[in-house]
Amino acid sequence: MRVCIEKITGRLIESQSGGETQAHLDTLLRNAVNAGYKPEDVEVKFITDAEFAEITESSKTPEQKTAELNAPIKARLAELDLKSIRSIRERLAIQPDAPKFLIEHEAAARDERAKLINP
């Protein structure tokens, strides 16, 4: 694994797999220069998978870190919401003043559940 990182921030600019020679590192340097970086502002080097994981983690923005932490919570909330919708629809559909569309949705859902194959 080879990487190009911005010296001042440690931010990952680019990574490529493989390569063993200076020519492979020079490719990363050329790419960085073509992207507008000065050669003296970047570092290109070979690294291990563990070092790559560390660089990747440290390069994440606070927003990315927050999004990763929130992802399983949001997934669980979506799961709970989906489970709640059926209960709410069933409860509301039996009310005397239930909207017609809700009664129709509940009937359609009941018909679809009846088609399920149970082991």
Residue, then its C-alpha position, 0 to 999 in steps of 0.5 A: m500500500r502506498v499513500c500520499i498525505e498532506k504534511i501539515t494536516g496528515r490528511l490522506i490525499e490518495s492511496q494506491s495498492g501495490g507498488e514497490t519502487q520509487a517510480h510507484l511513489d512518484t506516481l502519487l506525487r505527480n497526482a498530488v501536484n496535478a491536483g494543485y499541491k506543492p511537492e514540499d507539502v505532501e509526503v508519499k510513502f509505503i505503509t502497512d495495512a495497520e498504518f493505512a487504517e490509522i491514517t484513514e481513521s485520523s483523516k475522518t472529519p468530525e462529521q464523518k465520525t459522528a455519522e459513523l457513531n450515529a448510523p447504528i442508532k439511526a438504523r435501530l430507530a428506523e426498525l422501531d418506526l417500521k414496527s410501530i407503523r403497523s401497530i398504529r395503522e391497525r389501531l387507527a383503522i378500527q376507529p369509527d372515524a378512520p380515514k378511508f385511505l387508512i382502512e384501505h391500506e390496512a386491508a391491503a396489508r392484511d391481504e399481503r400478509a395472508k399470502l406469506i408462506n409460513p414454514 
